[in-house]
Every structure is written in structure tokens, then in C-alpha cells.
Amino acid sequence: MRLRPYLLTLLFLLLAISLSIAIGSVFIPPSDLWRVLTGRPAQAVAQAAIIVLTLRLPRTALVALTGAALGGSGAAYQGVFRNPLADPYLIGVASGAGLGAVLAMSIQWPYTPAGLLAIPVAAFVGALLTVATVYLLARVGKTVPTTNLILAGVAVSAFATGLTSSLMLRSTGELRRALAWLLGGAAFAGWDPVLIVLPFVLLGLGTLLLSGHALNLLQFGDDQAAQMGLPVMRTKVIVLLAASLTTAAAVAFSGIIGFIGLILPHVMRMWFGPDYRRLLPLSAIGGAAALLVADVLARAVMAPQELPVGIITALFGVPFFLWVLRRAKNQGYW
């Protein structure tokens, strides 16, 4: 019984991976896909092998890592703030990443591997600097009150968004490229982005998974958690840093993708309970699967034209957000 939630979510993830690899401008039949993935491609499916191994498999891996990062981080943020509307972008990760990426685009780097890498690097640095600024502004002595953190996040996010808009208006040649990045999507091809993102996501998610028991204690309130022996402030700082690092690495290559970190923890909590030792890994697995499905829809809805995946997640996420908002209000979160 304890393994059933993991088996169900892993089965959903495997199905999403199969769909992500098979569906595109060229459909790969299941039989050909099996031959390619098992290392036995016949001459007749040589083209399919090239498409799968060089294009779709690395894209699928990057999208899955991004979804896992957003899902796990979303569960962690909701646990730290004890608020069902908290998500990975609450304290400025998205706005900082967007500002960094658009700033790099406005410099008009050459279209070389190093030049293209400047965009995700700038997004990563911008996200971390924004989170650090929010933390320093919210800090009072040795404590960081949750209200101060949220208010500082809103203020810094608004400032960063204003700078981003200003840069986009001045950089007309890069406006379409910047807008596409801000709407989210796997714009980078090949295995290099996957290899760059992987260690940061593993480090961040690994830290979060080890924090499941601590997050359970935080649900009783800071005072009672401290009485149980939990170093409350240190735990919150570690969790927030790990979640922000994970999210920053994910959005650096995939752009701003909303609602995955908000929706998946809710779904997993409703289905499998509120225990964060189980909720964190399930949210990560479910986030990977859900974002892969959204990416498939983004490719299929207006094929051969591809929609930014952020549009798909917003279309499904906004109604869910409004439902959660009403539910949270009825349950007395405000």
C-alpha cells in the first residue's frame, strides 16, 4: 500500500515520457521507438533513431527535470509558508531570472554555443541575486519573518519586472526571442543543457527530500516545532535556499513556466495525504510528468507550429488557482 502512490506516479511519468519522445512533427511508432531505446535500430528506422537520440530524448530529459524541480520546490514553499498558494516564484525567482535572461539578450551575444549559454547563465545568476536581495531585505536581526519575506518578494519582483519591460521595449530586435523565453519552453537543443541543469536540480531536490520530516514539524507552527527540537530558522533558510536554487536552475534553460509548482503539490496532497516525506518526492515525479504532457500539447495543438508551454500550463493552471483560492478562503487561511 505504501508503494502504490509511487508506482502510480512513476507509471504516469513513463507514459508521459513515451508520449514526449513519440509525438512531434514526425510521429515515431511504438515499435520503432522500442527498437531505438533498446539499442537495436534497424536500417529502416535510422532516421527515427537520429530524431529520438539527438532531439527528442534530450528535450524530454530537460522538460522532466524542469517539471520535477518546479513540483518539488512548490511543495517545499507551501510547507515553509504553510500556505496553499505559495509557489516557486513567490520570492522573486521568476522575475530575477527573467531580468537576467532579457539583459543577456539585449547585449546581442553572437549565436555561438558560448553566446547562447550566456542567456541561461544570466537567468540563473539573476534569480539567485534576486532571492538573496529579498532575503536581506526581509531579515530582522537573526530572524526572517514570513510576512516580511513575502512583501519583500513582491516589491523586488515588481522592480525586476519593470526593468525587464524597459529592456524589452528598448531591444526591439530581440523582443520576440525574449517574449518566447518568458512564456516558457525548451528552446535549447542537445544534451548540454541537461548536463548543466542536472547537478543543481539533484542537489536542490536532494536537500528538499531530506527535509520532509522538518517540514512536517513546521506545520504545527514555529513555536511548537522549536519545542520539538527543530532549529526553525535554520531549517527555513536551508529549505528556501534549496528550493530557490532548484527553481533557478530549471527556469534558466526552460523559461518562466507557471502553475506547475502550485498545482502538483495540491493534487498529490489530495490524493496521497499531507506527509511531506511522501509529498515532496511525489510532487517532483508528478511535476515532471505533468510538464511533459503540457509540452506534448504545446507541440500538438497548433502543429506544425509550437506554442510556448507556459501558455498551456496557464490555461489549465488559472482555473485551478481560482478553485484553490476559493477553497483556501473557505478553510480560513485568511
Residue pairs with C-beta under 8 A, 6 or more apart in sequence:
5 268
5 271
5 272
5 278
5 282
6 281
6 282
6 285
9 268
9 282
9 285
9 286
9 289
10 285
12 285
12 286
12 289
13 64
13 285
13 286
13 288
13 289
13 292
15 289
16 288
16 289
16 290
16 292
16 293
16 296
17 60
17 64
17 292
18 30
18 33
19 292
19 293
19 296
20 56
20 59
20 60
20 63
20 292
20 295
20 296
21 28
21 33
21 37
21 52
21 56
21 57
21 60
22 28
22 29
22 30
22 33
23 296
23 299
23 300
24 51
24 56
24 299
25 299
25 303
25 304
26 47
26 48
26 51
28 36
28 48
28 51
28 52
28 56
32 41
32 45
32 48
33 48
33 52
35 41
35 42
35 45
36 45
36 48
36 49
36 52
36 53
37 52
41 48
41 49
54 190
55 189
58 189
58 190
58 191
58 193
58 194
59 186
59 189
59 295
60 292
61 191
61 194
62 186
62 188
62 193
62 194
62 197
62 253
62 254
63 186
63 254
63 288
63 291
63 292
63 295
63 309
64 288
64 289
64 291
64 292
65 194
65 197
65 198
65 201
65 250
65 288
66 186
66 197
66 250
66 251
66 253
66 254
66 257
66 291
67 260
67 287
67 288
67 289
67 290
67 291
67 292
68 201
68 205
68 284
68 285
68 287
68 288
69 88
69 201
69 204
69 205
69 246
69 247
69 249
69 250
69 284
69 287
70 88
70 247
70 250
70 257
70 260
70 261
70 264
70 287
70 291
71 260
71 261
71 264
71 265
71 283
71 284
71 285
71 286
71 287
71 288
71 290
72 204
72 205
72 208
72 209
72 243
72 246
72 280
72 281
72 283
72 284
72 287
73 88
73 204
73 208
73 243
73 244
73 246
73 247
73 261
74 86
74 87
74 88
74 260
74 261
74 262
74 264
74 265
74 283
74 287
75 208
75 261
75 264
75 265
75 268
75 276
75 279
75 280
75 283
75 284
76 208
76 211
76 215
76 239
76 240
76 242
76 243
76 280
77 86
77 87
77 88
77 90
77 240
77 243
77 261
78 84
78 86
78 87
78 265
79 215
79 218
79 219
79 239
79 276
79 279
80 86
80 146
80 215
80 218
80 236
80 239
80 240
80 243
81 90
81 146
81 150
82 218
82 219
83 328
83 333
84 266
84 324
84 327
84 328
84 333
85 262
85 321
85 324
85 325
85 328
85 333
87 258
87 259
87 261
87 262
88 94
88 243
88 244
88 246
88 247
88 261
89 95
89 157
89 247
89 256
89 258
89 261
90 150
90 153
91 131
91 134
91 135
91 149
91 150
91 152
91 153
91 240
91 244
92 127
92 130
92 131
92 133
92 134
92 153
92 156
92 157
92 160
93 127
93 130
93 131
93 244
93 247
93 248
93 251
94 127
94 157
94 251
94 256
94 258
95 130
95 156
95 157
95 158
95 160
95 161
95 164
96 126
96 127
96 128
96 129
96 130
96 131
96 156
96 157
96 160
96 248
97 123
97 124
97 126
97 127
97 130
97 248
97 251
97 252
97 256
98 123
98 126
98 160
98 161
98 164
98 181
98 182
98 256
99 126
99 130
99 160
99 161
99 163
99 164
99 167
100 122
100 123
100 124
100 125
100 126
100 127
100 129
101 119
101 120
101 122
101 123
101 126
101 178
101 181
101 182
101 252
101 255
102 164
102 167
102 168
102 171
102 174
102 178
102 181
102 182
103 122
103 126
103 167
104 118
104 119
104 121
104 122
104 123
105 119
105 171
105 174
105 177
105 178
105 181
106 167
106 170
106 171
106 174
107 118
108 171
108 173
108 174
109 115
109 116
109 118
109 119
113 192
116 188
117 192
119 181
120 188
120 193
120 196
120 252
120 253
121 252
123 248
123 251
123 252
123 253
124 248
124 249
124 252
126 160
127 244
127 247
127 248
127 251
127 252
128 244
128 245
128 248
130 156
130 157
130 160
131 240
131 241
131 244
131 248
133 156
134 149
134 152
134 153
134 156
135 144
135 149
135 152
135 237
135 240
137 148
137 152
137 155
137 156
138 144
138 145
138 148
138 149
138 151
138 152
138 153
139 148
140 148
142 233
143 233
144 233
144 236
144 237
164 182
167 178
168 174
168 175
168 178
168 179
171 178
180 187
180 255
180 308
181 187
181 255
181 256
182 255
182 256
182 310
183 255
183 256
183 308
183 309
183 310
183 311
184 254
184 255
184 256
184 257
184 258
184 308
184 309
184 310
184 311
184 313
185 254
185 255
185 295
185 298
185 306
185 308
185 309
185 310
186 253
186 254
186 295
186 309
187 253
187 255
188 253
193 253
196 253
197 249
197 250
197 252
197 253
200 245
200 246
200 248
200 249
201 246
201 249
201 250
203 242
203 245
203 246
204 242
204 243
204 245
204 246
204 247
204 249
205 242
205 246
205 284
207 238
207 239
207 242
208 239
208 242
208 243
208 246
208 280
209 280
209 281
209 284
211 235
211 238
211 239
211 242
211 276
211 280
212 275
212 276
212 277
212 278
212 279
212 280
213 276
213 277
214 230
214 235
214 239
215 239
215 276
215 280
216 275
216 276
216 277
217 224
217 225
217 228
217 230
218 225
218 230
218 232
218 235
218 236
219 274
220 228
222 232
225 232
226 232
247 261
251 257
254 309
255 308
255 310
256 310
257 291
257 309
257 310
257 313
258 310
258 313
258 314
258 317
259 313
259 314
259 316
259 317
259 318
259 320
259 321
260 287
260 290
260 291
260 294
260 313
260 317
261 287
262 317
262 320
262 321
262 324
263 290
263 316
263 317
263 320
263 321
264 283
264 286
264 287
264 290
265 279
265 283
266 320
266 324
267 286
268 279
268 282
268 283
268 286
269 279
272 278
272 279
272 282
273 279
291 309
291 313
294 309
294 312
294 313
294 316
295 309
295 312
297 312
298 306
298 307
298 308
298 309
298 311
298 312
299 306
299 307
301 307
301 312
328 334
